[in-house]
Amino acid sequence: MKYPIYLPEITTREKELVLECLDSTWISSRGRFIEEFERRVAEYVGVRHAIAVMNGTVALHLAVLAAGIGPGDEVILPDFTYIASANAVRYAGAVPVLADVDPETWNMGVEQILPCLTPRTKAIMTVDVYGMPPDMDPILKLARQRDLVVIEDAAESLGAEYRNRRAGNLGNIGVLSFFGNKTITTGEGGMVVTDDDHSAGVIRQLRNQGNSETTRYFHDLLGFNYRMTNIQAAIGCAQMERLNRILERKREIQDLYRENLEEWFTFQRIEEGCRSSHWMVSLMARDAGTRERVMLGLNRAGIETRPFFLPVHSMPFYPSQEDSPVTVDISSRGFNLPSYHLLRDEDVLEICKEVRICAGATS
């Protein structure tokens, strides 16, 4: 592909820190880079605790467990999300209750949450879809009224903001991902972030096989080996040094795409008081047929695309439902364009030209 959907930037700085890690022989789940990476992320997000783990999915699993969610409990989350959000609830033996989303923001709000509430509801899991947080204050107000935990799946939104608060710090517990196509990467990797001291302690213990904080090799919790390696954290430290520059460039790229394509395609509406991380350049065609034609044509031109997430309820191991028409519609018409910050303006303009040609909008 001339233009892949995503391309991480690995520089000499990453290599320098990884070599330092290798030379020290601290290459597994202990070493200075893990604590340094956690400290930098905690400071950036604005929380007291950041706990590094092996990937974003296990970060979600630990967040669910730390919230005390288990068999018989229900967790409300959007039907329009990556499958890991719902899977993490199932891992804990709880039931994901799938809510539809807003047709313009593509996020779940209070209007969609209210019909899903039952006496078994234990938590609300919000998802910052494609890098944009939902309107969180009404959700938090509802959660306080109903004594519910709010878990923020911010896997896609590092650097996003909602009313001067950073993504990851919008609920009781937040989750970040550092997969290879995320805004910054550690190859694989994730982080649980929270201000809650008790939850942080539980998460640190659970990620380390449930090992006691005071007695070595005494395991007073059934835990997991969910630890991040020092090598991954070294890459993360190098990436954090460039985070603000990466975010600034991604926003410039998003603006250029929007300027050249919004006459023919629909972009995600930004919530008032929000600043998206613009993890993925995301847009919707007027119908599913146009989307397929554009994606096929772009593929032939060497421009990689990917379709929007399929509704969670469409997966064979989740119950089908008929009350997510917005999710179904968005999923059928939406697609992502190349979104990495190394794209030049002339690259974006070339991609936009090809998109318009494939859509039959202009030559």
C-alpha positions, -999 to +999 in steps of 0.1 A: +000+000+000+012+035-009-008+048+021-015+023+049-043+030+073-017+036+101+020+038+104+038+042+138+068+065+140+098+047+155+129+069+158+164+067+171+151+078+205+131+045+208+161+025+198+183+044+223+160+036+252+155+000+242+192-005+239+196+010+274+170-015+286+188-044+269+222-034+282+207-032+318+194-068+313+161-056+328+139-068+300+109-084+316+083-069+340+107-049+362+129-020+354+131+018+356+112+024+324+079+008+337+077+032+366+088+061+344+062+054+317+035+051+344+045+084+360+045+102+326+011+089+316-004+097+351+009+133+350-004+138+314-038+124+321-040+141+354-045+111+378-027+098+408-023+062+395-013+047+361-008+009+360+010-005+329-003-038+315+003-059+285-025-046+263-057-025+263-080-055+265-066-068+298-066-032+311-104-032+305-106-066+323-087-053+353-109-021+354-140-042+354-127-065+382-115-035+403-150-020+401-163-051+418-183-064+388-190-101+387-216-127+378-251-115+377-241-078+373-250-058+342-228-032+325-242-008+300-220+000+270-224+011+234-233-014+207-210+006+185-175-002+198-146-026+193-154-060+206-129-058+235-152-035+254-179-061+257-156-090+260-140-076+292-174-076+308-180-112+298-145-122+312-158-111+346-189-132+342-211-101+340-236-092+312-229-065+286-261-045+280-257-029+246-271+006+240-275+024+207-256+056+200-263+091+188-264+094+150-242+125+148-216+119+176-216+081+172-213+080+210-236+067+238-253+093+259-278+094+288-307+092+263-295+058+251-285+046+286-318+052+304-338+025+287-310+000+295-311+005+333-323-024+354-319-033+391-289-054+381-270-025+365-236-022+383-217+001+359-216+022+328-188+017+303-184+047+281-163+045+249-144+074+233-152+062+198-125+070+173-109+094+198-138+115+209-153+114+244-191+114+248-209+141+268-197+128+301-212+152+327-248+140+323-236+104+324-216+110+356-246+127+372-268+097+364-242+073+377-240+092+410-278+092+413-279+054+407-246+046+426-230+032+395-193+029+386-182+047+353-154+029+334-141+050+306-128+030+276-103+056+264-083+031+244-086+053+213-085+088+228-052+096+245-049+134+242-086+140+238-102+164+262-137+170+277-143+204+294-106+208+303-103+172+316-082+147+297-095+114+284-089+086+308-097+109+337-134+113+330-149+084+350-140+064+380-115+042+361-100+048+327-083+025+302-057+034+275-042+013+247-008+015+231-013-010+202+007-004+170-020+018+154-027+040+184-016+076+188+015+064+207+025+028+208+045+003+227+038-024+201+013-040+225+004-024+258-022-008+279-027+013+310-053+016+337-056+051+351-075+062+382-076+085+412-090+058+434-063+045+457-081+012+465-088+004+429-052+011+419-040-013+447-063-040+435-053-036+399-015-037+407-020-069+426-043-085+400-018-078+372+010-095+392-006-130+398-024-117+429+009-116+448+007-101+482+022-066+486+039-076+518+048-113+515+066-126+485+051-157+468+019-154+489-010-149+466-041-137+484-060-129+452-066-150+421-046-128+398-032-128+363+001-123+345-009-090+328+023-071+333+040-048+307+077-055+299+104-029+305+112-030+268+076-020+259+078+008+285+110+021+271+094+025+237+064+042+255+087+067+273+102+077+239+068+081+224+055+102+252+082+128+245+065+134+211+029+131+221+019+167+219+035+171+184+018+140+172-016+152+184-012+186+168-003+171+135-032+146+136-056+175+142-042+193+112-046+162+091-082+158+102-090+194+094-076+190+059-096+158+052-128+175+065-121+206+044-118+186+012-145+159+018-173+172+040-193+183+010-198+146+001-193+127+033-204+130+069-179+134+097-183+128+134-198+158+152-176+171+180-194+174+213-195+209+229-165+213+252-147+183+236-114+181+218-110+148+199-077+130+196-087+122+160-072+088+164-088+077+131-100+098+103-136+086+102-164+094+078-197+081+065-208+077+029-244+084+019-251+047+016-235+013+021-230+008-017-210+041-020-188+031+009-180-003-007-173+013-041-150+039-025-131+014-004-126-009-033-114+019-056-090+032-029-076-002-024-068-005-061-051+029-059-029+017-030-048+035-003-057+013+026-091+018+043-110-001+069-147-003+076-163+009+109-168-016+137-196-041+133-223-039+160-214-060+190-248-076+188-240-090+154-213-113+168-224-150+172-216-151+209-237-121+218-275-120+217-289-103+186-312-073+191-334-051+170-331-019+190-298-004+177-308+010+143-284+039+146-254+016+153-264-006+123-267+024+100-234+039+111-216+006+108-228+000+073-218+034+059-187+043+078-150+038+070-116+050+081-089+067+059-051+068+064-047+086+098-010+085+108+007+118+117+036+113+092+012+121+063+022+153+045-004+178+033+002+167-003-005+131+007-038+140+023-048+160-008-040+131-031-060+107-010-090+131-009-088+134-047-090+096-051-119+094-026-139+119-046-131+101-079-142+068-064-174+083-050-182+099-084-182+133-068-155+150-089-126+143-112 
